[in-house]
Amino acid sequence: MPFSENQKRQLRKLGHDLKPVVIIGSNGFTDAVNEEIALALDHHELIKVRVNAADRELRNKMIKEICNRNQAELIQRIGHIALLFRRNKEKPRIEL
């Protein structure tokens, strides 16, 4: 679902004070990490994920894979931190 610029701005504002919920370390993006991200998105809708990969291309690839596997939308990426959003269809928490 493409977001308008105002919606993205609102989500960035809401995500500003959030701390990363999931940190992807030296083991990379595993199925267990994907499960944690899926659970966090179900519960919070808007989360930050820290990807600790030294190579920028590898970080971009991991973030893209996270979004694809979880049907999440990348709202913002700054350095190692990605702000992701996925609407909870049963109990929406964030009004857009």
Contact map, one row per residue, 1 for C-alpha under 8 A:
111000000000000000000000000000000000000000000000000000000000000000000000100000000000000000000000
111100000000000000000000000000000000000000000000000000000000000000000000000000000000000000000000
111111110000000000000000000000000000000000000000000000000000000000000000000000000000000000000000
011111110000000000000000000000000000000000000000000000000000000000000000000000000000000000000000
001111111000000000000000000000000000000000000000000000000000000000000000000000000000000000000000
001111111100000000000000000000000000000000000000000000000000000000000000000000000000000000000000
001111111110000000000000000000000000000000000000000000000000000000000000000000000000000000000001
001111111111000000000000000000000000000000000000000000000000000000000000001000000000000000000000
000011111111100000000000000000000000000000000000000000000000000000000000000000000000000000000000
000001111111110000000000000000000000000000000000000000000000000000000000000000000000000000000001
000000111111111000000000000000000000000000000100000000000000000000000000001000000000000000000000
000000011111111100000000000000000000000000000000000000000000000000000000001100000010000000000000
000000001111111100000000000000000000000000000000000000000000000000000000000000000000000000000000
000000000111111111000000000000000000000000000000000000000000000000000000000000000000000000000000
000000000011111111000000000000000000000000000111000000000000000000000000000000000010000000000000
000000000001111111000000000000000000000000000000000000000000000000000000000000000000000000000000
000000000000011111100000000000000000000000000000000000000000000000000000000000000000000000000000
000000000000011111110000000000000000000000000011000000000000000000000000000000000000000000000000
000000000000000011111000000000000000000000000001000000000000000000000000000000000000000000000000
000000000000000001111110000000000000000000000011110000000000000000000000000000001000000000000000
000000000000000000111110000000000000000100000011100000000000000000000000000000000000000000000000
000000000000000000011111000000001001100000000001110000000000000000000000000000000000000000000000
000000000000000000011111100000000000000000000000111100000000000000000000000000000000000000000000
000000000000000000000111111110001000000000000000111100000000000000000000000000000000000000000000
000000000000000000000011111100000000000000000000001110000000000000000000000000000000000000000000
000000000000000000000001111100000000000000000000000110000000000000000000000000000000000000000000
000000000000000000000001111111000000000000000000000000000000000000000000000000000000000000000000
000000000000000000000001111111000000000000000000000000000000000000000000000000000000000000000000
000000000000000000000001001111101100000000000000000000000000010000000000000000000000000000000000
000000000000000000000000001111111100000000000000000000000000000000000000000000000000000000000000
000000000000000000000000000011111110000000000000000000000000000000000000000000000000000000000000
000000000000000000000000000001111111000000000000000000000000000000000000000000000000000000000000
000000000000000000000101000011111111100000000000000000000000000000000000000000000000000000000000
000000000000000000000000000011111111110000000000000000000000000001001100000000000000000000000000
000000000000000000000000000000111111111000000000000000000000000000000000000000000000000000000000
000000000000000000000100000000011111111100000000000000000000000000000000000000000000000000000000
000000000000000000000100000000001111111110000000000000000000000000000100000000000000000000000000
000000000000000000000000000000000111111111000000000000000000000000000100000000000000000000000000
000000000000000000000000000000000011111111100000000000000000000000000000000000000000000000000000
000000000000000000001000000000000001111111111010000000000000000000000000000000000000000000000000
000000000000000000000000000000000000111111111110000000000000000000000000000000000000110100000000
000000000000000000000000000000000000011111111000000000000000000000000000000000000000011100000000
000000000000000000000000000000000000001111111000000000000000000000000000000000000000000100000000
000000000000000000000000000000000000000111111110000000000000000000000000000000000000000000001000
000000000000000000000000000000000000000111111110000000000000000000000000000000000001111100011100
000000000010001000000000000000000000000010011111000000000000000000000000000000000011110000000000
000000000000001001011000000000000000000110011111100000000000000000000000000000000011100000000000
000000000000001001111100000000000000000000000111110000000000000000000000000000001111000000000000
000000000000000000011111000000000000000000000011111000000000000000000000000000001111000000000000
000000000000000000010111000000000000000000000001111100000000000000000000000000011100000000000000
000000000000000000000011100000000000000000000000111110000010011000000000000000011100000000000000
000000000000000000000011110000000000000000000000011111000010000000000000000000010000000000000000
000000000000000000000000110000000000000000000000001111110110000000000000000000010000000000000000
000000000000000000000000000000000000000000000000000111110110000000000000000000000000000000000000
000000000000000000000000000000000000000000000000000011111110000000000000000000000000000000000000
000000000000000000000000000000000000000000000000000011111111000000000000000000000000000000000000
000000000000000000000000000000000000000000000000000000111111100000000000000000000000000000000000
000000000000000000000000000000000000000000000000000011111111110000000000000000000000000000000000
000000000000000000000000000000000000000000000000001111111111111000000000000000010000000000000000
000000000000000000000000000000000000000000000000000000011111111100000000000000000000000000000000
000000000000000000000000000000000000000000000000000000001111111110000000000000000000000000000000
000000000000000000000000000010000000000000000000001000000111111111000000000000000000000000000000
000000000000000000000000000000000000000000000000001000000011111111100000000000000100000000000000
000000000000000000000000000000000000000000000000000000000001111111110000000000000000000000000000
000000000000000000000000000000000000000000000000000000000000111111111000000000000000000000000000
000000000000000000000000000000000100000000000000000000000000011111111101000000000000000000000000
000000000000000000000000000000000000000000000000000000000000001111111111110000000001000000000000
000000000000000000000000000000000000000000000000000000000000000111111111000000000000000000000000
000000000000000000000000000000000100000000000000000000000000000011111111000000000000000000000000
000000000000000000000000000000000100110000000000000000000000000001111111000000000000000000000000
000000000000000000000000000000000000000000000000000000000000000000111111100000000000010000000000
000000000000000000000000000000000000000000000000000000000000000001111111110000000001110000000000
100000000000000000000000000000000000000000000000000000000000000000100011111000000001110000000000
000000000000000000000000000000000000000000000000000000000000000000100001111110000111100000000000
000000010011000000000000000000000000000000000000000000000000000000000000111110000111100000000000
000000000001000000000000000000000000000000000000000000000000000000000000011111000111000000000000
000000000000000000000000000000000000000000000000000000000000000000000000011111111110000000000000
000000000000000000000000000000000000000000000000000000000000000000000000000111111100000000000000
000000000000000000000000000000000000000000000000000000000000000000000000000011111100000000000000
000000000000000000000000000000000000000000000000011110000010000000000000000011111100000000000000
000000000000000000010000000000000000000000000001111000000000000000000000000011111110000000000000
000000000000000000000000000000000000000000000001111000000000001000000000011111111111000000000000
000000000001001000000000000000000000000000000111100000000000000000000000011110001111100000000000
000000000000000000000000000000000000000000001111100000000000000000100001111100000111110000000000
000000000000000000000000000000000000000010001110000000000000000000000001111000000011111000000000
000000000000000000000000000000000000000011001100000000000000000000000011100000000001111100000000
000000000000000000000000000000000000000001001000000000000000000000000000000000000000111110010000
000000000000000000000000000000000000000011101000000000000000000000000000000000000000011111111000
000000000000000000000000000000000000000000000000000000000000000000000000000000000000001111110000
000000000000000000000000000000000000000000000000000000000000000000000000000000000000000111110000
000000000000000000000000000000000000000000000000000000000000000000000000000000000000000111111000
000000000000000000000000000000000000000000001000000000000000000000000000000000000000001111111110
000000000000000000000000000000000000000000011000000000000000000000000000000000000000000100111110
000000000000000000000000000000000000000000001000000000000000000000000000000000000000000000011111
000000000000000000000000000000000000000000000000000000000000000000000000000000000000000000011111
000000100100000000000000000000000000000000000000000000000000000000000000000000000000000000000111
